[in-house]
C-alpha cells in the first residue's frame, strides 16, 4: 500500500531519527492501468516544475519557493505531459532529434546569468544535466504529439467571425482585424481539441493523486490545458 508520506529509512543510516519523513509521494501513475506504478515524489515534482517554468521564461522560479498552488498546477502539467509522451512513445512517434534537443538544452542554460548560477540550480534541485535534458525531451515529444493531433486546417467561416464579435460586443472593420479574430477562433478551437485529447489519454491511465492538497479543483477538471502539452499559439 502506498501512503501519502513514505518513510524511507535504512538500517545503514542510523543518524535518521525513527519515523522521520524524508520523502513524500504525491502521485502514482500506471499507464496502462496494469503497468508497474511510477511514483511522483514531492522533491521530483518541485524540481521538474522549476525546469518547466524556467524553460518558459519564468527564470525567477528557479530558486524561489513554490507554493501549493504552483505545485498543484505543476502536478497537473506533469501528469498531462506524462500520458501524452507515453502515447507518443507507444506509437513510436516524435522522438526528439539530437540537434533539436541540444538546442533546447542550450536555450535552457542560457536562461541563467552564468554557468555558476546554472550549477547552483542543478545542485539545489538535485538534478543532473541528464535529468534536465530528459524533462525537456519529454516536453518536446508531448508538444509535438499534441500539435500533430490538433487540427488547424479547418477554415473559420465569416459567420463564425461575426458571431464571435457579436457575442463580445466588438467590431472589426478592417481585413487585418477580422483576420486576427479568425486566428483567435482557430487558437481557441485548437486549445479545446488539445484539452479533449489530454482528457482522453488521462482517462485511459490509472492516476492516483495521493496528496489531497495537490488534487485539482473540481471546477478545473483533470485535463486543463497546460502550456507544455497544449498546441502552440499563433
Secondary structure, DSSP 4 states (H G I P E B T S, - for coil): ---SEE----TT-TTSPTT---EEEEEEEESSTTSPPEEEEHHHHHHHHHHHHHHTT-GGGGTSPP-HHHHHHHHHHHHHHHHHHHHHHHTT--PPPHHHHHHHHHHHHHTSSSHHHHHHHHHHHT--HHHHHHHHHHHHHHHHHHHHHS---S---HHHHHHHHHHTT----SHHHHHHHHHHHHHHHHHHHHHHHHHHHHHHSEEEE--GGGSPPTTT-S----TTTSPPP-
